[in-house]
Amino acid sequence: KVTVRLNLDGGAGRSGVYGKQAKTVKFTIGRNQVSIVDAKTHKMKITQDGKVVKTLPVTTGKPGYDTWNGQMVISERLRVTRMNGDTVGYGGEYDIKDVPDAMRLTDTGTFAHGNYWGGDAFGNYNASHGCIGLRDARGGYDRSLPGAWFFDHSIVGDVVVVKRSHDRTVDPANGL
């Protein structure tokens, strides 16, 4: 629970501009969720309020398309979206019109998303173009699969940390 007391009455904002109010604002912050992705073990450990709630098999970026290391924040959630390699400089390498359970992590196109085309990559090897892929069903209709589970248990503002990738650390300005 957070309480902010603003005593702006008479406070100088800039030359000739003064505050005219004093008020108190109260709000509650949601649960704390941090998901740690290990690109070498192909696992994502999801913690809520410091306790592990789930570990999921993932695939991250294959060589030459490695996933950023570092801390990212979920900034957008899309139940189904189109992902096209042309939009991130990968030419015609892929155009998937129905990617399920997608959550944006960077402004440059890194997502954690459901994946129904990855075969046995999840938990075994890295096969993506830089995203964090989780097994899912086409259309995202099976809510018991890892991609759907992660989507259903994540909100905008949740932190995702990638470790042990071969890429450099994400620029803090590349996302929230």
VENGI-V94266 format. One record per residue. RES is the residue in one letter. PHI is phi as a letter, one per 40 degrees, with the letter a starting at -180 (none if undefined). NEAR is the number of other C-alpha atoms within 12 Angstrom. D_CENTER is the distance of its C-alpha to the mean C-alpha in Angstrom with 1 decimal. Layout:
# VENGI-V94266
res: <RES	RES>
phi: <PHI	PHI>
near: <NEAR	NEAR>
d_center: <D_CENTER	D_CENTER>
This chain:
# VENGI-V94266
res: <K	V	T	V	R	L	N	L	D	G	G	A	G	R	S	G	V	Y	G	K	Q	A	K	T	V	K	F	T	I	G	R	N	Q	V	S	I	V	D	A	K	T	H	K	M	K	I	T	Q	D	G	K	V	V	K	T	L	P	V	T	T	G	K	P	G	Y	D	T	W	N	G	Q	M	V	I	S	E	R	L	R	V	T	R	M	N	G	D	T	V	G	Y	G	G	E	Y	D	I	K	D	V	P	D	A	M	R	L	T	D	T	G	T	F	A	H	G	N	Y	W	G	G	D	A	F	G	N	Y	N	A	S	H	G	C	I	G	L	R	D	A	R	G	G	Y	D	R	S	L	P	G	A	W	F	F	D	H	S	I	V	G	D	V	V	V	V	K	R	S	H	D	R	T	V	D	P	A	N	G	L>
phi: <none	b	b	b	b	b	b	c	c	g	c	c	c	a	d	g	b	b	c	b	a	b	a	b	b	b	a	b	c	c	c	c	b	b	b	b	b	b	c	c	c	g	b	b	b	b	b	b	f	g	b	c	b	a	b	b	c	b	b	b	c	c	d	g	b	d	c	d	c	h	c	b	b	c	b	a	b	b	c	a	a	c	b	b	d	c	c	b	g	b	f	c	c	a	a	b	c	b	c	c	f	c	b	c	b	b	c	c	h	c	b	b	a	c	a	b	b	c	f	c	c	c	g	b	a	c	b	c	c	h	c	c	b	b	d	a	b	d	g	g	c	c	c	c	c	d	c	c	d	c	d	c	b	b	b	d	h	c	c	b	b	b	b	g	c	c	c	c	c	d	c	d	c	c	h	c>
near: <10	11	12	13	14	16	16	16	15	15	16	13	12	9	8	9	12	14	17	14	13	14	14	13	13	12	11	11	13	15	19	23	29	33	39	36	39	34	39	26	25	34	33	35	30	31	26	22	15	15	15	17	20	21	26	34	37	45	47	47	35	26	18	18	26	30	45	39	32	29	29	39	34	34	26	28	29	29	28	27	25	22	32	20	23	15	17	22	15	17	13	13	16	20	18	21	15	26	37	40	42	41	42	36	41	32	22	23	33	38	44	52	50	49	41	29	24	28	20	19	26	34	28	24	26	35	30	35	32	37	40	56	49	47	40	37	27	26	27	31	21	20	22	19	28	38	42	36	30	43	36	24	26	34	28	27	25	34	32	42	32	42	30	23	31	24	22	18	20	30	18	17	14	21	25	22>
d_center: <24.5	24.9	28.1	28.5	32.1	32.7	36.3	36.5	40.1	42.0	39.2	39.4	36.5	38.4	42.0	43.7	40.6	40.4	38.3	40.0	38.1	37.1	34.6	32.4	28.8	27.4	23.9	22.0	18.5	16.5	15.9	13.9	11.1	9.9	8.8	10.8	10.8	14.4	15.0	18.7	18.9	16.2	15.0	12.0	13.4	12.0	14.0	15.0	17.4	17.9	18.9	17.5	17.1	16.1	15.8	14.6	15.8	13.5	14.4	13.0	14.7	18.5	21.0	21.0	17.5	15.8	12.2	11.8	12.6	11.5	9.3	6.2	5.0	3.5	6.8	8.0	8.7	11.4	13.7	15.1	14.9	16.8	15.6	18.4	18.9	21.2	18.5	17.0	20.5	20.8	23.8	24.5	22.8	20.9	20.8	19.2	20.0	18.4	15.0	14.1	11.2	8.7	5.3	5.2	3.8	7.7	10.8	12.4	10.6	8.0	6.0	5.6	8.8	12.1	14.9	18.6	20.3	19.2	22.4	22.6	19.9	17.5	18.5	21.1	20.2	17.7	18.2	15.4	15.4	12.5	9.7	8.8	11.2	12.4	15.9	16.4	19.4	20.3	19.7	17.5	20.7	20.7	18.6	19.5	17.7	14.6	12.2	13.8	13.9	10.2	9.7	12.8	12.0	8.7	9.0	8.0	8.3	7.0	6.6	5.5	8.7	10.2	14.0	17.1	16.0	18.8	17.0	17.3	15.0	12.6	14.5	13.5	14.4	12.0	9.6	10.0>
